[in-house]
Amino acid sequence: MTAVLSAPTTTATHAATPARRRTTERATLLGLLAATALLYLWGLGESGWANSFYAAAAQAGSESWKAFFYGSSDAANSITVDKTPLSLWPMALSIRVFGLSSWSLLVPQAIEGVAAVALLHATVKRATGSHVTGLLAGAVLALTPVAVLMFRFDNPDALLVLLLIGAVHATLRATESPRAVRWLVLGGGLVGLAYLTKMLQAFLVLPTLALTYLLFASATVTVGKRILHLLAAFGAMIAAAGWWIAIVELVPASMRPYIGGSQGNSILELTFGYNGLGRLSGNETGSVGGGGMGGGSSMWGSTGLFRLFDSENGAQGSWLLPAALLLAAATLALAIPRVARALKIAPLPRRTSAAATVWAGWLVVTWLTFSFMAGIFHAYYAVALAPAIAASVAIGAHVLWARRDHLVASALLAAATALSSVWAFELLGRTDWQPWLRWVVLVVGLGAATALGAVRLAGRWAPAIAAIAIAAVLAGPAAYSLSTAATPHTGSIPTAGPNGAGGIGGPGGGMRGQMGTPPGMTAGQQGQQAQPGTTGTTQGTAPQGMQFPGAGESSRMGGGAGGLLNGSTPSAALTKLLLQDADHYTWVAAAVGSNSASGYQLATEKPVMPIGGFNGSDPSPTLAEFKQLVADGKIHWFIGGGMGMGGGSQSGGSNASSQIATWVSSTFTATTVDGVTLYDLTLATS
């Protein structure tokens, strides 16, 4: 009788174990995602419009479906932003539903960040069979300072990262079964959508996606079929991106907005020029800088293998980059059966080898591209490395941990921990922020590394040592991430971390003191223009040796005209003036440069024409076109200041904005409201 009763009990106990494990996994994953959401959402509204260049375009898209489709800077569709528009669409839809506010603008970005963490967890867990490894990958991504910055900001990078993680996930799924080619096609389609988010940067993952499928597709799939499958995925990519490109190219220029960032009103020119090969060579017609300066430098900083480790870029996303490179190399070596047999270490499963390959390829290709590109480069670009770093670290740690009884594996784990701790010590020492933290990280990290290398970790202390090592290497980026989330960020070139963590001074870094004062503005009014609800400043990094108005340090004053890197902040009186008889005009005002125009548009929620686009160097509109618009009574005010009266021609770009500003100043009477010079285009002086 006892035996009969005990059997069902034992069976129930065994059956309950997987159920409890699933419950625990769900709870820990939800905990990670909840903590990530809190980090990305807390105090989000303090950043106001964040990057007002994209905020204005999102507002325009919420008012006009035509502006939504093209990614226009204004609802009257004078010119587009200098990117493809997909990243604007979630924000524009949110504003359309909930109204214009910081939260409706930025919450979609935070949601994309939480989704990226969840998808990376799922991808790494599937590749390794370990929920804990997936959690580690998700946590590393969530706590990368530049990721916290971008998932709380309205730049295109948040959606780009999410889509590329999805492309990797789909490609890895395609390698698991000969019938899973539909996953490969999906991966290609996601890369196409990533192109519609940030153009050619999306294609940096293409080589590693193709190589991974060629090497690790199901053994029953011949090489010929693998190539055909890749061609199908390539077709899906072209279709996902090409439909929009085809429409833009086929619609007559007179029926659509001007393509911002191009000199010839062409999306293909923008793709392969300003946002394409020009980023590599530095030959970006119409840009504010770039181009080689000799000696391994460009106007956007020194190029070379150590670029992402320097004083401007290091604290953004390189905390675990050395460890990721080491662990990726070790994992790839063990993925080669001959190497594993020579070391007498268990070889990697095929699924894990495929994942290690794709993430390592993403990591190396992107790292090298960012290191040597001579064109426009900003520190926040490092967010594109964050998923590859996180996955490479997690997978590498998982592979070596499972083989920790082998001297080589334990030594590599110890080396990765020590390397990360020493590098964090260096990064934390570059500022005087929380100086005690660097010593704690160094001492605890090196202690954990010693334990990892000196003990065969088969006993009960192994999990505790591993937890201490993880805590030590994540303490630095976690602290910088919390500081990033607590700091409002505005402007076109934000940086993560506390004061002095990136660039040269100021919350979030940035270069100060190089910028001139726009005509019609006092020095106190120029520069960082805090958006509604902001309490701090965040400056962008200007090209070395270049001077542009509107990017110096300032107090928060009304009527700021903005500049190249920061949006305008009109006072209540100026906003009221712009809104007078607003419905009688297509554009309530025009201003040189998109950032100069953006703040006025966001304040009035009426179209403001950004003459010359972002840099003020696009031929949109020409002087003749602008005169005709004025004659037709379609523009009420011309706003001076900002990028100055005319912006000027940058790197061979158009000087139409300068011609327009000169004509306006000689034809119309100037008036000043709260330090900003305006011209009523309905009242000519003669």
Legacy VTK file of the C-alpha trace (Angstrom):
# vtk DataFile Version 3.0
C-alpha trace
ASCII
DATASET POLYDATA
POINTS 686 float
0.000 0.000 0.000
2.781 2.393 0.863
4.551 1.634 -2.365
1.425 2.238 -4.381
0.846 5.629 -2.765
4.432 6.722 -3.043
4.708 6.163 -6.793
2.195 8.813 -7.843
3.737 11.192 -5.341
7.181 10.708 -6.849
5.793 11.135 -10.363
4.008 14.331 -9.379
7.180 15.674 -7.833
9.150 15.055 -11.005
6.364 16.554 -13.119
6.274 19.648 -10.949
9.987 20.342 -11.343
9.849 21.493 -15.000
6.724 23.497 -14.193
8.485 25.244 -11.314
11.476 25.863 -13.546
9.294 27.436 -16.209
7.614 29.594 -13.589
10.977 30.709 -12.269
12.227 31.494 -15.749
9.145 33.533 -16.546
9.450 35.430 -13.289
13.129 36.246 -13.752
12.597 37.310 -17.357
9.691 39.530 -16.355
11.879 40.949 -13.606
14.607 41.812 -16.112
12.137 43.414 -18.507
10.389 45.329 -15.715
13.710 46.674 -14.443
14.684 47.599 -18.003
11.371 49.390 -18.551
11.835 51.300 -15.297
15.352 52.330 -16.324
14.211 53.472 -19.753
11.000 55.206 -18.646
11.938 56.856 -15.343
11.924 60.645 -15.727
11.675 60.293 -19.493
9.816 63.565 -19.913
12.748 65.536 -18.499
14.474 65.356 -21.888
11.702 67.351 -23.529
11.898 66.971 -27.287
15.334 65.288 -27.032
16.548 65.624 -30.640
14.169 68.298 -31.885
15.231 67.591 -35.494
13.454 64.223 -35.380
10.797 65.423 -32.932
9.617 68.048 -35.412
9.421 65.431 -38.170
7.404 63.120 -35.907
5.058 66.003 -35.121
4.715 66.750 -38.833
3.920 63.092 -39.528
1.198 63.174 -36.907
-0.479 66.044 -38.779
-0.013 64.948 -42.396
-0.013 61.433 -43.854
2.110 62.709 -46.704
4.684 64.008 -44.227
4.378 60.690 -42.372
5.173 58.686 -45.493
8.138 60.763 -46.656
9.544 61.688 -43.246
9.098 65.404 -43.859
10.467 67.949 -41.418
7.255 69.980 -41.627
3.633 69.149 -42.309
3.673 71.378 -45.401
6.281 68.999 -46.876
9.062 71.359 -47.906
11.924 68.928 -47.144
12.516 65.540 -45.499
14.912 64.601 -42.735
18.219 63.194 -43.957
17.234 59.597 -43.196
14.654 57.116 -44.369
11.495 57.508 -42.270
10.654 54.193 -40.577
11.927 55.204 -37.133
9.644 58.255 -37.232
6.488 56.268 -37.847
5.964 54.806 -34.325
6.546 58.238 -32.786
4.254 59.982 -35.260
1.478 57.449 -34.624
1.908 57.850 -30.883
1.625 61.631 -31.176
-1.405 61.281 -33.429
-3.139 59.144 -30.789
-1.990 60.783 -27.555
-1.157 64.327 -28.631
2.214 66.049 -28.750
4.285 65.643 -25.590
7.669 64.382 -24.499
6.117 61.107 -23.384
4.189 60.409 -26.566
7.396 61.130 -28.484
9.836 59.067 -26.421
7.856 56.156 -24.972
7.912 54.273 -28.314
11.713 54.389 -28.145
11.717 52.920 -24.647
9.328 50.182 -25.729
11.680 49.330 -28.591
14.488 49.056 -26.049
12.594 46.657 -23.809
11.636 44.602 -26.876
15.305 44.489 -27.943
16.326 43.127 -24.541
13.553 40.495 -24.648
14.444 39.421 -28.183
18.153 39.191 -27.409
17.347 37.035 -24.374
15.239 34.714 -26.501
17.912 34.495 -29.207
20.769 33.687 -26.837
18.676 31.309 -24.745
17.702 29.335 -27.844
21.311 29.159 -29.027
22.721 27.938 -25.712
19.756 26.200 -24.128
20.341 28.324 -21.023
17.839 30.785 -19.618
20.510 32.253 -17.341
22.777 32.947 -20.322
19.907 34.712 -22.053
19.324 36.796 -18.933
22.993 37.747 -18.846
22.914 38.867 -22.480
19.757 40.892 -21.891
21.173 42.503 -18.762
24.434 43.490 -20.479
22.478 45.129 -23.318
20.076 46.865 -20.943
22.921 48.264 -18.834
25.139 49.515 -21.647
25.198 53.304 -21.091
24.826 54.209 -24.760
21.880 51.818 -25.049
20.170 53.546 -22.122
20.800 56.848 -23.881
19.401 55.786 -27.251
16.381 53.926 -25.892
15.409 57.146 -24.107
16.017 59.328 -27.176
14.307 59.915 -30.527
17.168 59.074 -32.900
16.721 56.177 -35.400
19.195 53.923 -33.564
16.669 52.360 -31.172
14.560 50.810 -33.918
17.679 49.921 -35.926
19.029 47.818 -33.052
15.714 46.029 -32.535
15.336 45.139 -36.217
18.904 43.860 -36.546
18.538 41.646 -33.480
15.406 40.287 -35.126
17.355 39.613 -38.332
19.948 37.609 -36.391
17.238 35.669 -34.559
15.518 34.792 -37.823
18.778 33.751 -39.507
19.703 31.443 -36.634
16.253 29.883 -36.731
16.773 29.262 -40.441
19.871 27.150 -39.729
17.947 24.732 -37.527
15.853 22.935 -40.134
15.902 22.390 -43.914
12.282 23.591 -43.956
13.004 26.812 -42.078
13.989 28.885 -45.099
11.011 31.144 -44.407
12.958 32.370 -41.382
15.850 33.369 -43.616
13.472 35.309 -45.837
12.086 37.016 -42.750
15.613 37.922 -41.710
16.236 39.515 -45.086
13.014 41.466 -44.812
14.013 42.772 -41.380
17.335 44.003 -42.750
15.364 45.799 -45.460
13.242 47.476 -42.803
16.427 48.359 -40.940
17.560 50.125 -44.124
14.330 52.136 -44.035
15.367 53.071 -40.504
18.994 54.168 -40.929
19.993 53.388 -44.479
23.286 51.630 -45.277
24.343 51.135 -41.662
21.834 48.286 -41.593
23.895 46.399 -44.171
26.915 46.020 -41.885
25.393 42.762 -40.619
24.837 41.291 -44.084
28.236 39.576 -44.476
27.961 37.732 -41.177
24.325 36.739 -41.738
25.165 35.242 -45.123
28.311 33.509 -43.861
26.498 32.014 -40.890
23.800 30.498 -43.058
26.310 29.156 -45.567
28.308 27.461 -42.807
25.572 26.243 -40.483
22.454 25.545 -42.538
21.013 22.074 -42.033
23.345 19.356 -43.328
20.647 18.167 -45.729
20.662 21.528 -47.529
23.220 21.515 -50.337
25.533 24.440 -50.994
23.572 25.269 -54.146
20.320 25.417 -52.238
21.927 27.534 -49.542
22.923 30.069 -52.158
19.413 30.035 -53.609
17.976 30.546 -50.139
20.283 33.507 -49.590
19.180 34.974 -52.902
15.570 34.649 -51.753
16.445 36.455 -48.518
18.239 39.125 -50.535
15.110 39.547 -52.628
13.045 39.955 -49.471
15.464 42.623 -48.268
15.220 44.504 -51.568
11.429 44.264 -51.489
11.179 45.426 -47.872
13.310 48.495 -48.551
12.822 48.984 -52.276
9.094 49.640 -52.370
9.574 52.949 -50.566
12.670 53.872 -52.564
10.835 53.135 -55.828
7.902 55.339 -54.888
10.144 58.236 -53.884
12.160 57.962 -57.085
9.123 57.613 -59.349
6.968 60.380 -57.875
7.755 63.682 -59.641
9.827 66.038 -57.535
7.088 68.656 -57.732
4.678 66.292 -55.969
6.848 65.346 -53.011
9.141 67.077 -50.513
12.796 67.687 -51.273
15.072 64.838 -50.114
17.020 66.334 -47.231
20.747 65.678 -47.130
21.071 65.421 -50.922
22.216 68.073 -53.331
20.223 66.677 -56.261
16.881 65.857 -54.594
17.578 62.122 -54.874
17.115 59.379 -52.299
19.718 57.277 -54.114
22.235 60.108 -53.858
21.482 60.351 -50.147
21.893 56.587 -49.759
25.242 56.247 -51.461
26.624 59.727 -50.810
25.954 61.650 -47.617
24.679 58.613 -45.699
26.686 55.958 -47.530
30.187 55.878 -48.928
30.730 59.457 -47.790
30.586 58.257 -44.195
33.527 55.967 -44.909
35.652 58.326 -46.991
34.663 61.610 -45.389
33.642 63.092 -48.741
30.136 64.162 -47.732
28.956 66.995 -49.921
27.003 69.506 -47.904
28.010 68.145 -44.493
29.442 70.184 -41.647
32.686 68.252 -41.480
34.336 64.937 -42.158
37.122 64.182 -44.510
40.555 63.003 -43.606
42.970 65.347 -41.851
45.994 63.083 -42.183
47.757 61.140 -39.467
44.832 58.808 -38.924
42.448 61.610 -38.015
39.249 63.118 -39.330
37.288 66.142 -38.284
35.249 63.751 -36.158
38.163 62.414 -34.127
41.140 60.152 -34.552
40.555 56.988 -36.501
42.165 53.631 -35.770
41.660 50.411 -33.833
41.426 52.216 -30.499
38.947 54.887 -31.529
36.087 53.340 -29.553
38.287 53.202 -26.463
39.364 56.850 -26.443
38.316 59.570 -24.028
35.287 60.569 -26.073
33.898 57.140 -26.952
35.180 54.710 -24.352
32.559 55.167 -21.656
29.684 54.921 -24.136
29.813 51.218 -24.904
33.318 49.756 -24.629
33.109 48.511 -21.038
32.919 44.865 -22.090
34.275 45.211 -25.618
37.742 43.781 -24.756
36.128 40.824 -22.992
33.695 40.343 -25.869
36.542 40.149 -28.378
38.447 37.688 -26.183
35.440 35.483 -25.460
34.268 35.572 -29.072
37.703 34.422 -30.254
37.772 31.644 -27.672
34.272 30.485 -28.557
34.986 30.462 -32.278
38.139 28.447 -31.655
36.181 25.847 -29.721
33.610 25.779 -32.531
36.326 24.166 -34.675
36.227 20.429 -33.813
39.947 19.952 -34.477
40.875 22.696 -31.992
38.486 21.370 -29.358
39.882 17.845 -29.732
43.456 19.108 -29.498
42.643 20.863 -26.242
40.602 17.884 -25.047
37.601 20.138 -24.521
34.051 19.248 -25.453
33.203 20.831 -28.832
30.333 23.245 -29.216
26.881 22.195 -30.379
26.101 23.320 -33.917
23.443 25.772 -32.757
25.826 27.455 -30.317
28.579 27.617 -32.944
26.231 29.342 -35.367
25.221 31.910 -32.764
28.824 32.566 -31.762
29.739 33.107 -35.408
26.962 35.536 -36.241
27.471 37.682 -33.145
31.246 37.718 -33.529
30.874 38.769 -37.159
28.505 41.579 -36.221
30.937 42.667 -33.510
34.108 42.708 -35.618
32.651 44.234 -38.796
30.886 47.047 -36.951
33.852 47.718 -34.665
36.276 47.996 -37.574
33.897 50.157 -39.613
33.351 52.619 -36.781
37.057 52.643 -35.978
38.239 53.647 -39.430
35.366 55.616 -40.993
36.600 59.130 -41.844
33.215 60.778 -42.242
30.690 61.965 -39.688
30.954 59.855 -36.544
29.220 60.328 -33.212
29.856 58.532 -29.933
26.273 57.284 -29.729
26.821 55.152 -32.851
28.343 52.628 -30.436
24.825 51.452 -29.572
25.013 49.321 -32.733
27.747 47.290 -31.032
25.837 46.739 -27.799
23.817 43.622 -28.837
26.901 41.929 -30.309
28.964 42.681 -27.208
26.203 41.423 -24.922
25.623 38.210 -26.863
29.337 37.462 -27.342
30.053 37.939 -23.652
27.092 35.812 -22.551
27.683 32.978 -25.029
31.429 32.960 -24.399
30.932 32.891 -20.640
28.383 30.079 -21.004
30.692 27.969 -23.182
33.706 28.360 -20.900
31.689 27.964 -17.709
30.370 24.616 -18.871
34.025 23.553 -19.400
35.479 25.257 -16.335
37.136 22.088 -15.089
39.614 22.514 -17.948
42.558 24.787 -17.201
42.284 26.699 -20.487
38.596 27.460 -19.983
39.006 28.641 -16.388
42.031 30.749 -17.382
40.063 32.439 -20.161
37.190 33.184 -17.793
39.648 34.677 -15.335
41.312 36.737 -18.084
37.990 38.123 -19.331
36.979 39.108 -15.785
40.332 40.714 -15.019
40.426 42.532 -18.361
36.931 43.948 -17.841
37.728 45.039 -14.292
40.958 46.789 -15.249
39.280 48.510 -18.203
36.381 49.647 -16.002
38.949 50.991 -13.533
40.458 53.035 -16.365
37.099 54.318 -17.651
35.876 55.254 -14.188
39.121 57.093 -13.559
38.562 59.451 -16.484
36.178 61.547 -14.389
36.011 62.505 -10.738
32.503 61.034 -10.484
32.175 58.511 -7.614
35.941 57.862 -7.359
35.476 55.063 -4.809
33.629 52.914 -7.336
36.647 52.262 -9.521
38.588 50.776 -6.604
35.706 48.551 -5.586
35.376 47.285 -9.152
39.109 46.656 -9.436
39.541 44.867 -6.128
36.393 42.753 -6.355
36.907 42.026 -10.047
40.519 40.932 -9.675
39.579 38.859 -6.636
36.870 37.090 -8.611
39.254 36.593 -11.530
41.799 34.998 -9.206
39.157 32.635 -7.867
38.041 31.743 -11.378
41.576 30.916 -12.450
42.894 29.284 -9.297
39.996 27.071 -8.313
38.473 24.287 -10.388
35.007 25.562 -9.437
33.319 22.236 -9.105
32.103 22.865 -5.584
29.240 24.772 -4.072
31.106 28.087 -4.181
31.187 28.175 -7.958
27.853 29.997 -8.470
28.746 32.590 -5.831
32.108 33.319 -7.460
30.453 33.635 -10.861
27.834 36.030 -9.450
30.535 38.194 -7.857
32.463 38.316 -11.135
29.362 39.364 -13.072
28.501 42.013 -10.490
32.026 43.424 -10.631
32.179 43.772 -14.417
28.661 45.225 -14.638
29.015 47.699 -11.758
30.702 50.371 -13.865
28.324 50.372 -16.845
25.348 50.023 -14.495
26.401 53.118 -12.565
26.900 55.087 -15.772
23.540 53.849 -17.041
21.776 55.092 -13.936
23.522 58.439 -14.322
22.454 58.549 -17.972
18.827 57.856 -17.084
18.928 60.576 -14.424
20.278 63.224 -16.828
18.088 65.067 -19.354
19.495 64.874 -22.868
18.767 67.249 -25.712
20.439 68.211 -28.964
21.648 66.324 -31.984
24.713 64.656 -30.481
24.024 63.365 -26.947
26.455 61.286 -24.941
25.910 58.896 -22.045
27.245 58.937 -18.515
27.917 61.573 -15.846
29.721 64.893 -16.283
32.846 64.522 -18.327
32.174 60.897 -19.244
32.235 61.655 -22.954
33.491 64.511 -25.031
34.746 67.544 -23.154
32.669 68.452 -20.153
29.016 68.792 -19.321
26.298 66.313 -18.509
26.544 63.624 -21.061
29.732 65.056 -22.486
30.132 67.269 -25.485
32.495 69.905 -26.766
32.018 73.392 -25.454
33.505 76.745 -26.078
34.063 76.280 -29.804
30.810 77.685 -31.016
30.193 81.206 -32.150
27.224 83.419 -31.403
24.519 83.773 -34.052
23.546 87.218 -35.267
20.751 88.677 -33.215
21.510 86.580 -30.136
23.447 87.210 -26.966
26.018 84.693 -25.826
23.712 83.635 -23.038
20.936 82.804 -25.447
22.868 80.620 -27.843
23.644 76.956 -27.638
21.889 74.298 -25.719
18.220 75.086 -25.833
16.486 73.191 -23.090
13.169 71.843 -24.261
9.978 72.028 -22.218
10.499 70.199 -18.957
14.284 69.930 -19.112
16.418 70.730 -16.130
19.887 69.988 -17.435
22.022 70.407 -20.504
23.593 68.002 -22.867
25.926 69.191 -25.546
26.918 67.553 -28.769
30.400 67.093 -30.066
31.318 69.409 -32.890
33.837 68.579 -35.564
37.343 69.403 -34.468
38.323 72.917 -35.393
34.887 73.801 -36.765
32.791 76.658 -35.410
29.052 76.775 -35.602
26.564 78.958 -33.826
24.064 77.566 -31.439
26.082 74.931 -29.617
27.787 76.714 -26.766
26.900 76.474 -23.094
24.010 78.634 -22.051
21.581 79.471 -19.358
17.987 78.658 -20.023
16.538 81.801 -21.548
13.513 82.477 -23.655
13.654 83.158 -27.332
16.740 81.094 -28.177
17.061 80.772 -31.932
18.775 77.389 -31.816
21.605 76.399 -34.106
23.224 73.566 -35.991
23.131 71.039 -33.163
20.348 72.255 -30.896
16.738 73.225 -31.389
15.282 76.661 -30.912
13.268 77.559 -27.803
10.797 80.346 -28.523
9.431 82.412 -25.690
5.701 82.659 -25.041
5.598 86.093 -26.662
7.364 84.880 -29.790
5.151 81.811 -30.048
2.068 83.998 -29.754
3.354 86.256 -32.523
3.981 83.302 -34.845
0.472 81.993 -34.249
-1.196 85.244 -35.279
-3.147 84.616 -38.493
-1.360 81.260 -38.732
-4.172 79.646 -40.690
-3.658 82.136 -43.527
-0.212 80.796 -44.356
1.242 77.478 -45.482
4.276 78.099 -43.275
4.026 80.380 -40.263
7.751 80.994 -40.555
10.987 79.950 -42.229
14.420 79.602 -40.641
17.822 78.480 -41.855
18.548 74.929 -40.710
16.235 72.215 -39.446
17.149 72.609 -35.789
16.530 76.345 -35.915
13.084 75.698 -37.379
12.222 72.710 -35.194
11.605 74.432 -31.868
9.270 76.993 -33.411
7.330 74.238 -35.122
7.046 72.163 -31.936
5.929 75.209 -29.959
3.284 76.301 -32.457
2.436 72.871 -33.941
2.354 74.692 -37.272
4.666 74.148 -40.272
7.958 76.044 -40.150
10.142 75.770 -43.247
13.703 74.557 -42.517
15.679 76.306 -45.256
18.582 74.178 -46.420
17.714 71.148 -44.269
19.818 70.002 -41.320
23.076 71.663 -42.359
21.495 74.630 -44.102
23.384 73.522 -47.211
20.688 71.786 -49.273
19.295 73.761 -52.243
15.800 73.693 -50.779
14.352 76.079 -51.607
16.387 78.066 -54.115
16.290 81.829 -53.927
13.910 81.989 -56.902
11.587 79.422 -55.327
11.624 81.236 -52.004
10.826 84.567 -53.664
7.868 82.970 -55.411
6.559 81.496 -52.162
6.827 84.894 -50.509
5.076 86.542 -53.452
2.289 83.968 -53.177
1.840 84.852 -49.498
2.682 81.366 -48.244
5.308 82.306 -45.618
4.653 84.848 -42.877
7.929 85.294 -40.974
11.624 84.748 -41.601
13.493 84.027 -38.373
17.117 85.138 -38.134
19.743 83.850 -35.732
20.042 80.106 -35.288
22.692 78.998 -37.749
23.257 82.612 -38.627
21.967 84.610 -41.525
22.346 82.063 -44.231
24.166 79.123 -42.754
26.695 79.070 -45.537
27.967 76.423 -47.876
29.466 73.418 -46.107
31.799 70.986 -47.891
30.619 71.962 -51.349
26.927 72.240 -50.511
24.508 74.829 -51.829
24.669 78.453 -50.659
20.981 79.047 -51.408
20.216 79.641 -47.740
22.817 82.409 -47.606
21.337 84.010 -50.702
17.853 83.839 -49.194
18.977 85.363 -45.916
20.786 88.176 -47.709
17.726 88.939 -49.836
15.432 88.920 -46.807
17.632 91.251 -44.765
17.879 93.733 -47.637
14.194 93.601 -48.552
12.284 93.416 -45.276
12.376 95.273 -41.989
13.823 93.511 -38.980
12.101 93.346 -35.623
13.329 91.759 -32.404
11.265 89.697 -29.973
12.990 88.328 -26.862
16.377 88.489 -28.530
15.330 86.855 -31.784
15.384 88.794 -35.061
12.374 88.333 -37.344
11.288 89.690 -40.700
7.629 90.004 -41.666
7.636 88.735 -45.244
4.313 90.407 -45.948
5.792 93.879 -45.394
8.609 94.719 -47.788
10.637 97.892 -47.180
10.095 99.016 -50.763
LINES 1 687
686 0 1 2 3 4 5 6 7 8 9 10 11 12 13 14 15 16 17 18 19 20 21 22 23 24 25 26 27 28 29 30 31 32 33 34 35 36 37 38 39 40 41 42 43 44 45 46 47 48 49 50 51 52 53 54 55 56 57 58 59 60 61 62 63 64 65 66 67 68 69 70 71 72 73 74 75 76 77 78 79 80 81 82 83 84 85 86 87 88 89 90 91 92 93 94 95 96 97 98 99 100 101 102 103 104 105 106 107 108 109 110 111 112 113 114 115 116 117 118 119 120 121 122 123 124 125 126 127 128 129 130 131 132 133 134 135 136 137 138 139 140 141 142 143 144 145 146 147 148 149 150 151 152 153 154 155 156 157 158 159 160 161 162 163 164 165 166 167 168 169 170 171 172 173 174 175 176 177 178 179 180 181 182 183 184 185 186 187 188 189 190 191 192 193 194 195 196 197 198 199 200 201 202 203 204 205 206 207 208 209 210 211 212 213 214 215 216 217 218 219 220 221 222 223 224 225 226 227 228 229 230 231 232 233 234 235 236 237 238 239 240 241 242 243 244 245 246 247 248 249 250 251 252 253 254 255 256 257 258 259 260 261 262 263 264 265 266 267 268 269 270 271 272 273 274 275 276 277 278 279 280 281 282 283 284 285 286 287 288 289 290 291 292 293 294 295 296 297 298 299 300 301 302 303 304 305 306 307 308 309 310 311 312 313 314 315 316 317 318 319 320 321 322 323 324 325 326 327 328 329 330 331 332 333 334 335 336 337 338 339 340 341 342 343 344 345 346 347 348 349 350 351 352 353 354 355 356 357 358 359 360 361 362 363 364 365 366 367 368 369 370 371 372 373 374 375 376 377 378 379 380 381 382 383 384 385 386 387 388 389 390 391 392 393 394 395 396 397 398 399 400 401 402 403 404 405 406 407 408 409 410 411 412 413 414 415 416 417 418 419 420 421 422 423 424 425 426 427 428 429 430 431 432 433 434 435 436 437 438 439 440 441 442 443 444 445 446 447 448 449 450 451 452 453 454 455 456 457 458 459 460 461 462 463 464 465 466 467 468 469 470 471 472 473 474 475 476 477 478 479 480 481 482 483 484 485 486 487 488 489 490 491 492 493 494 495 496 497 498 499 500 501 502 503 504 505 506 507 508 509 510 511 512 513 514 515 516 517 518 519 520 521 522 523 524 525 526 527 528 529 530 531 532 533 534 535 536 537 538 539 540 541 542 543 544 545 546 547 548 549 550 551 552 553 554 555 556 557 558 559 560 561 562 563 564 565 566 567 568 569 570 571 572 573 574 575 576 577 578 579 580 581 582 583 584 585 586 587 588 589 590 591 592 593 594 595 596 597 598 599 600 601 602 603 604 605 606 607 608 609 610 611 612 613 614 615 616 617 618 619 620 621 622 623 624 625 626 627 628 629 630 631 632 633 634 635 636 637 638 639 640 641 642 643 644 645 646 647 648 649 650 651 652 653 654 655 656 657 658 659 660 661 662 663 664 665 666 667 668 669 670 671 672 673 674 675 676 677 678 679 680 681 682 683 684 685
